[in-house]
Amino acid sequence: MGLFDMFARKGPGAIKKHAARVANKRAQNPDRWESIQVLAKMGTPESVEALLARFEIRVDPSIVDQEEKEAALKGILAVGAEAIEPIRAHLQQTTKVSWPLKMLEKLLSKEEVVTELLAVIEDMSTDYERDPDKKIQVIAYLEDRQDPRIVGAVSRFLEDDNETVRFHAVGAAFAQEDPSAAFDTLLTQVSEEESVRVRVRIFEGLAGVEFKIPKDRQDAIRKMLPEGFALDADGTPRH
């Protein structure tokens, strides 16, 4: 093989060709598999970017879909630190966050992964969205992580237009060692909250930390108590 042939297999033209095939769910499975393997062997940030496109499509049968994604994942992780920037950029753009987060969890510390998640929701609105799925996914992921920055970051989503976002924001706040920074917003929100499951989650959280509701807010809060909850004389919710 001459130098020209080697470049043709590894240069920008080759990446473009294989990237297009990897992202094409109508391509033949063996052809797409071959392209995944070629890109994985290249081991560059550009090939990582191309492989990330595989996670944007789903193919049948499901076992092939999973095998191809696992192969792409393995190829990306093999690149190491140079894969982080393409993954970070992909995470900002994609609506399918589970795979890029799985990659970052292998390449970054827990604290750094939280930093990436907080960067994703930083510019998100709390207004109505036709498709809030990405916001829901990221805030739900934060429920499984502990970091002192999380409470402040999710507090505004306690008042989100979407009920599921609010539900997970409550969970993320109470999953932290010190959720007290969210208490004022939680008390304000619970007085207006129409969703029973969100109110239940708020009161379960308040009861769990034995938070005492201020006297001047107890009457309003008592009216919003879900079935099975009560306020002690000192204002502590009980379940």
SULURMO-V981931 format. One record per backbone hydrogen bond with DSSP energy under -0.5 kcal/mol. CO is the residue of the C=O (numbers start at 0). NH is the residue of the N-H. E is the energy in kcal/mol with one decimal. If there is no record, write none. Layout:
# SULURMO-V981931
CO_NH_E / CO_NH_E
This chain:
# SULURMO-V981931
1_5_-2.0 / 2_6_-2.2 / 3_7_-2.4 / 4_8_-1.6 / 5_9_-1.4 / 6_10_-3.6 / 10_13_-0.5 / 10_14_-2.0 / 11_15_-2.4 / 12_16_-2.1 / 13_17_-2.7 / 14_18_-2.9 / 15_19_-2.0 / 16_20_-1.6 / 17_21_-2.7 / 18_22_-1.8 / 20_23_-1.3 / 22_24_-0.8 / 23_26_-1.4 / 27_31_-2.5 / 28_32_-2.5 / 29_33_-2.2 / 30_34_-2.1 / 31_35_-2.1 / 32_36_-2.2 / 33_37_-2.4 / 34_38_-2.6 / 35_39_-2.3 / 36_40_-1.9 / 37_41_-1.3 / 38_42_-1.3 / 43_47_-2.2 / 44_48_-2.2 / 45_49_-1.8 / 46_50_-2.5 / 47_51_-2.2 / 48_52_-0.7 / 49_52_-0.8 / 50_53_-1.7 / 51_54_-1.3 / 52_55_-1.6 / 53_56_-1.0 / 60_63_-0.7 / 60_64_-1.9 / 61_65_-2.6 / 62_66_-2.2 / 63_67_-2.6 / 64_68_-2.1 / 65_69_-2.5 / 66_70_-2.1 / 67_71_-2.4 / 68_72_-2.6 / 69_73_-2.4 / 70_74_-2.2 / 71_75_-2.2 / 72_76_-2.7 / 73_77_-1.7 / 74_78_-0.5 / 75_78_-1.2 / 75_79_-0.5 / 76_79_-1.1 / 78_81_-0.8 / 79_82_-2.3 / 80_83_-1.5 / 82_86_-2.1 / 83_87_-3.0 / 84_88_-2.4 / 85_89_-2.3 / 86_90_-2.7 / 87_91_-1.6 / 88_92_-1.2 / 89_93_-3.0 / 94_96_-0.7 / 95_99_-0.5 / 96_100_-2.0 / 97_101_-1.9 / 98_102_-2.0 / 99_103_-2.4 / 100_104_-2.3 / 101_105_-0.8 / 102_105_-0.9 / 102_106_-1.1 / 103_107_-2.6 / 108_112_-2.1 / 109_113_-2.0 / 110_114_-1.9 / 111_115_-1.8 / 112_116_-2.2 / 113_117_-2.9 / 114_118_-1.8 / 115_119_-1.5 / 116_120_-1.6 / 117_121_-1.0 / 120_123_-1.3 / 125_160_-2.3 / 131_135_-2.4 / 132_136_-2.7 / 133_137_-2.4 / 134_138_-2.4 / 135_139_-2.3 / 136_140_-2.1 / 137_141_-1.7 / 138_142_-0.8 / 139_142_-0.8 / 140_143_-1.5 / 141_144_-1.4 / 146_149_-1.9 / 148_152_-1.6 / 149_153_-2.4 / 150_154_-1.5 / 153_156_-1.2 / 154_157_-1.5 / 155_158_-1.2 / 156_159_-1.4 / 161_165_-2.0 / 162_166_-2.3 / 163_167_-2.2 / 164_168_-2.4 / 165_169_-2.4 / 166_170_-1.7 / 167_171_-2.7 / 168_172_-2.2 / 169_173_-2.4 / 170_174_-1.1 / 172_175_-1.3 / 178_181_-2.3 / 179_182_-1.4 / 181_185_-2.6 / 182_186_-2.6 / 183_187_-2.0 / 184_188_-2.7 / 185_189_-2.7 / 186_190_-0.9 / 188_191_-1.7 / 188_192_-1.3 / 194_198_-2.1 / 195_199_-2.9 / 196_200_-1.9 / 197_201_-2.4 / 198_202_-2.7 / 199_203_-2.6 / 200_204_-2.0 / 201_205_-2.6 / 202_206_-2.5 / 203_207_-2.0 / 204_208_-1.4 / 205_210_-2.4 / 206_209_-0.8 / 210_212_-0.7 / 210_236_-0.7 / 213_216_-1.8 / 213_217_-0.7 / 214_217_-1.0 / 214_218_-0.6 / 216_220_-2.3 / 217_221_-2.8 / 218_222_-1.2 / 220_223_-1.4 / 221_224_-1.1 / 225_228_-1.9 / 229_237_-3.1 / 231_234_-1.8 / 234_212_-2.3 / 234_236_-0.5 / 235_231_-2.6 / 237_229_-2.1
